[in-house]
Amino acid sequence: MLDPIADMLTRIRNAQMVKHKEVSVPFSKLKLSIAKILEQRNFIESVKKEMGDKFPVLKIVLKYEVVSNTEKNPAIREIKRVSRQGQRIYVKKTDIKRIKNGYGISIISTSQGMMTGDKAKKLGLGGEIICELW
């Protein structure tokens, strides 16, 4: 696996397409901090670290909006990896943009840890844009 963060985002995207209740991804502190941000901003129900067969995994419980008795829409409409291993994308504090006019978030890796783009802009920090979602 070349890019574990892209793998996590793809697993979440695919699980929501087929309406799975939860998804498990291999554990890392970076993935946990991304998932915690998604939980705080109500894009997922919960996240917890569990022991798998040999290695720890993250269990992410997905969130859906109920439209009718038979239909539900995922809370995450789209999730996109911005900075990749082959092309890192960095932004200054003044260049952090709003995502979907404030309905979405960007997750930025700063010198003070992972945070949303809004929080980084408020604290005056720039960093690497990890992903965008809405």
C-alpha angles and dihedrals in degrees: 000000000000102000115028094184092054087048091054093048091048092050090052092047093048094045091052092049091060093038098245116174095222142004131205126214131179111273126254131150091241093054090046092054091049091049091048090055090050089050093049092050092048098246091122132027100230146331129210139170115241135173113253126195094294106345135040118264136194115238108207116191108208125224126226135184111228111230098172139339092284103027132068131170123215117249089228108066095180135358121192133184109225108176113049133185091256095046121026115200117208128182134196120231090258093051098057107120131205114250117230092345093302098316093101135047138221121215114219129189106221135173087265095051137268117333142148120275092248093055092045091051091049091050092045096243132139128194148133117326106229101180146333126223141172 
